[in-house]
Amino acid sequence: MEPTRIESDLLGDLEIPKSAYYGVQTQRALANFKISNQKLSDYPEFVKGLAKVKWAAAKTNCELQVLPLEIYTAIEKACQELISGQWLAQFPIDMIQGGAGTSVNMNANEVIANRALELMGKDKGSYEFCSPNDHVNLSQSTNDAYPTALKVALFEMNKGLVLELQQLVAAFRSRGQAFVHIVKMGRTQLQDAVPMTLGQEFEAFAFTLEKEVASLNQAAQAFLEINMGATAIGTGLNAVPGYAELCAQNLGVILEEAVTSAPNLIEATSDTSGLVAYSSALKKLAIKLSKICNDLRLLSSGPRAGLNEINLPPMQPGSSIMPGKVNPVIPEVVNQVCFKVMGNDLTVTLAAEAGQLQLNVMEPVLSQALMESMTFLQNAMHTLNEKCVVGITANEKHTKDMVLHSIGIVTALNPYIGYKASTAIAKEALVTGKGVYQLVLERELLTKERLDEILDPQNMLQPHN
């Protein structure tokens, strides 16, 4: 068996693996919370966010002369190692837990303290030289360190999410440019409407997604206002004067961003509206992505008995019983991710509402839901881009034939023969199977030359006199 060491807390003594950098409170969390099978280590940006916050706090305490330089130097080095990606396995606790994030905060405090002890030439657990509580957690509580670390993590994760979104936008725009000359029928309520180009359709996909870049970045700006120095409820008890502002400044230097201290720390400690707003932005993106994937599935339906306007790259055989069937598996999986994100948004909403008095104890499920949504969306957009959008091709002849045979082009005749006559033409075309073009000439409503000009598909793609 692995050698152990003994650590103590309020509840008594507990054996800890001797090689572990975490300590007694992390060990208790491992025993208590076996919920989601999602570990803190599954979200490296959260671990790095904790390290950045602990580094900024230690630097502030040292500058305010309440933390000895030797201890600060060791804590700083330990935090830098975590930020570089080391010791990730030392964060094994479940993302969903009771205690408002205390287990996460103490996991970080213990790992940083024990690594700092090693750097100081001391044994793990020799907390009289560097304590998880008295030194690493100095001038803090879970109630300001945890939400601040969460905000740092979400801010950094947003960068990767937005980058993936921008690349997906570029892919749709590239396809739109390739399809700019391909005429097709537009549809409303799944019925023929008026002509458009496939390029216009794909450019609309690109444009609607591009708008979400600004939405996500704007929502993420709220994460740069923090409540460090609150500490437990916002009164600042156990933090020295000037700590809140200086800690925000030091964290800003580490992040290379303009971090500010919340103007009302009591309000900021209990308020989770910034998380709700960001979750809403994620939901809005998910709704748009899902709608686009629905459209891709419809446009590629068939190939013989559907719309068959575009071809999605074939990714795998589609059936265990129907030979030759290929399903739109990539849009399908993105749809499912979007449903998950929408469900997580409801979780965020309910958890934010469930806060009471001076603290919202539901922040662990808030953090898990948001990080899961961001991770799923980033992976889904990458998959949609690389395995679907870039390889989409068009069935140009088929789309043009559908335009020429569609009753929908009768809409273009409204300004010339009136709505009543256009309706009569459409009705007769439906009953007889004759084309709109043929019926207009038979009724001598327009000359052939004028009709050809009006019904030229290119003339129906934009406003004109």
Residue pairs with C-beta under 8 A, 6 or more apart in sequence:
2 17
2 18
2 19
3 17
3 18
3 19
4 15
4 16
4 17
4 18
5 15
5 16
5 17
5 18
5 124
5 125
6 13
6 14
6 15
6 16
7 13
7 14
7 16
7 23
7 24
7 27
7 125
8 14
8 24
9 24
9 25
9 28
11 28
14 24
14 27
14 28
15 27
16 22
16 23
16 24
16 27
16 125
18 124
20 26
20 90
20 114
20 124
21 87
21 90
21 110
21 111
21 114
21 115
21 124
22 90
22 91
22 92
22 107
22 110
22 111
22 114
23 106
23 110
23 113
23 114
23 125
23 132
24 110
25 102
25 103
25 106
25 107
25 110
25 132
26 92
26 93
26 103
26 106
26 107
26 110
26 111
28 103
29 93
29 94
29 97
29 103
29 106
29 107
30 92
30 93
32 97
32 98
33 93
33 94
33 96
33 97
33 98
33 103
34 94
35 94
35 96
35 97
36 94
36 95
36 96
36 368
37 94
38 94
38 95
38 96
38 368
38 372
39 91
39 92
39 93
39 94
39 95
40 46
40 47
40 91
40 92
40 93
40 94
40 95
40 104
40 107
41 47
41 88
41 89
41 90
41 91
41 92
42 95
43 95
43 153
43 371
43 375
44 85
44 88
45 153
45 156
45 157
45 371
46 104
46 149
46 150
46 153
46 367
46 371
47 82
47 88
47 91
47 108
48 82
48 83
48 85
48 152
48 153
48 156
49 148
49 149
49 150
49 151
49 152
49 153
49 156
50 82
50 104
50 105
50 108
50 145
50 149
51 78
51 79
51 80
51 82
51 83
51 108
51 112
52 79
52 83
52 149
52 152
52 251
52 254
52 255
53 145
53 148
53 149
53 152
53 228
53 251
54 75
54 79
54 108
54 109
54 112
54 136
54 145
55 75
55 76
55 79
55 80
55 83
55 254
56 228
56 247
56 250
56 251
56 254
57 138
57 139
57 140
57 145
57 228
57 247
58 67
58 71
58 72
58 75
58 76
58 79
58 135
58 136
58 138
59 72
59 76
59 250
60 139
60 243
60 246
60 247
60 250
61 67
61 72
61 138
61 139
61 243
62 68
62 69
62 72
63 246
63 250
64 240
64 242
64 243
64 246
66 138
66 139
66 240
67 135
67 138
70 120
71 116
71 120
71 129
71 130
71 135
74 116
74 117
74 119
74 120
74 130
75 112
75 113
75 116
75 130
75 135
75 136
77 116
77 119
78 111
78 112
78 113
78 115
78 116
78 119
79 112
81 87
81 115
82 111
82 112
87 111
87 115
90 107
90 111
91 107
91 108
91 111
93 103
93 104
93 107
95 364
95 367
95 368
95 371
96 364
96 365
96 368
97 103
97 104
97 364
98 361
98 364
99 142
99 361
99 364
100 142
100 143
100 146
100 359
100 360
100 361
100 362
100 363
100 364
101 142
101 146
101 147
101 150
101 363
101 364
101 367
102 142
102 146
104 142
104 146
104 149
104 364
105 137
105 140
105 141
105 142
105 145
105 146
106 132
106 142
108 136
108 145
108 149
109 132
109 133
109 136
109 137
110 132
112 132
112 136
113 127
113 130
113 131
113 132
113 135
113 136
114 124
114 125
116 130
116 135
116 136
117 123
117 124
117 125
117 126
117 127
117 129
117 130
118 124
120 129
120 130
122 129
122 130
127 134
130 136
137 145
139 229
139 231
139 238
139 239
139 240
139 243
139 247
140 228
140 231
140 239
141 230
141 231
141 232
141 238
143 227
143 230
143 231
143 232
143 233
143 269
143 359
144 226
144 227
144 228
144 229
144 230
144 231
144 265
144 269
145 228
146 363
147 226
147 227
147 269
147 272
147 363
148 226
148 227
148 228
148 251
150 275
150 363
150 366
150 367
151 223
151 224
151 226
151 274
152 223
152 251
152 255
153 367
153 371
154 220
154 223
154 275
154 278
154 370
154 371
154 374
155 220
155 223
155 224
155 255
155 257
157 371
157 374
157 375
158 216
158 217
158 220
158 223
158 278
158 374
160 378
161 216
161 374
161 377
161 378
162 213
162 216
162 217
164 377
164 378
164 381
164 382
164 385
165 209
165 212
165 213
165 216
165 285
165 381
166 210
166 213
167 381
167 382
167 385
168 209
168 381
168 384
168 385
168 389
169 206
169 209
169 210
169 213
170 206
171 385
171 389
171 390
172 202
172 203
172 205
172 206
172 209
172 389
173 202
173 203
173 206
174 390
175 202
175 389
175 390
175 392
176 198
176 199
176 200
176 201
176 202
176 203
176 205
176 206
177 199
178 199
179 197
179 198
179 199
179 201
179 202
179 394
180 197
180 199
180 200
181 197
181 199
182 197
182 198
182 199
182 394
182 396
182 399
182 400
183 195
183 196
183 197
183 198
183 399
183 400
183 403
183 457
183 458
183 461
184 195
184 196
184 197
184 198
184 201
184 309
184 399
184 400
184 402
184 403
185 192
185 193
185 194
185 195
185 196
185 399
185 402
185 403
185 406
185 408
186 193
186 194
186 195
186 196
186 201
186 408
187 193
191 408
192 406
192 407
192 408
193 408
193 411
194 408
194 409
194 411
194 412
194 460
195 403
195 406
195 408
195 409
195 457
195 460
195 461
196 461
197 461
198 309
198 310
198 394
198 399
200 461
201 295
205 292
205 295
208 288
208 292
209 285
209 288
209 289
209 292
212 281
212 284
212 285
212 288
215 281
215 284
215 285
216 278
216 281
216 282
216 285
218 281
219 274
219 277
219 278
219 280
219 281
220 278
222 274
222 277
222 278
223 274
223 278
224 252
224 257
224 258
224 259
224 260
225 259
225 260
225 261
225 262
225 268
225 274
226 248
226 251
226 259
226 260
226 261
226 262
226 268
227 234
227 261
227 262
227 265
227 268
227 269
228 243
228 244
228 247
228 248
228 251
228 261
229 236
229 239
229 243
229 244
229 245
229 247
229 261
229 265
230 236
230 239
230 244
230 265
230 266
230 268
230 269
231 237
231 238
231 239
232 238
233 266
233 269
233 358
233 359
234 264
234 265
234 266
234 267
234 268
234 269
234 270
234 358
235 265
235 266
236 243
236 244
236 265
244 261
244 265
245 261
247 261
248 259
248 260
248 261
249 259
251 259
252 258
252 259
252 260
262 268
266 358
269 358
269 359
270 355
270 357
270 358
270 359
270 360
271 360
272 351
272 352
272 355
272 360
272 363
272 366
273 352
275 348
275 352
275 366
275 370
276 348
276 349
276 352
278 370
279 344
279 345
279 348
279 349
279 369
279 370
279 373
280 345
282 341
282 344
282 345
282 370
282 373
282 374
282 377
283 341
283 342
283 345
285 341
285 377
286 337
286 338
286 341
286 342
286 373
286 377
287 338
287 342
289 334
289 338
289 377
289 380
289 381
289 384
290 334
290 335
290 338
290 339
293 331
293 332
293 334
293 335
293 338
293 384
294 331
294 335
296 310
296 312
296 328
296 331
296 388
296 392
297 328
297 331
297 332
298 306
298 307
299 307
299 309
299 310
300 306
300 307
300 308
300 309
300 310
300 311
300 312
300 328
301 307
301 308
302 308
303 311
308 395
308 398
309 394
309 395
309 398
309 399
309 402
310 392
310 393
310 394
310 395
311 392
311 393
311 394
311 395
312 328
312 330
312 331
312 388
312 391
312 392
313 330
313 387
313 388
313 391
313 392
314 326
315 326
315 329
315 330
315 387
315 388
316 326
316 327
316 329
317 325
317 326
318 325
318 326
318 327
318 329
319 325
319 327
330 383
330 384
330 387
330 388
331 384
331 388
333 380
333 383
334 380
334 381
334 383
334 384
337 376
337 377
337 379
337 380
338 380
340 372
340 373
340 376
341 373
341 376
341 377
344 369
344 370
344 372
344 373
345 369
345 373
347 365
347 366
347 369
348 366
348 369
348 370
351 360
351 362
351 363
351 365
351 366
351 369
352 360
352 362
352 366
354 360
354 362
355 361
355 362
360 366
400 457
403 409
403 457
404 435
404 457
405 435
407 426
407 429
407 430
407 436
409 436
409 455
409 460
410 422
410 425
410 426
410 429
410 436
411 422
412 454
412 455
412 459
412 460
413 421
413 422
413 425
413 436
413 440
413 445
413 446
413 454
413 455
414 422
416 446
416 450
416 454
417 425
417 440
417 445
417 446
421 445
425 436
425 439
425 440
425 443
425 445
426 436
428 434
428 439
429 435
429 436
429 439
432 439
436 455
437 451
437 455
440 446
440 451
441 448
441 451
446 454
453 459
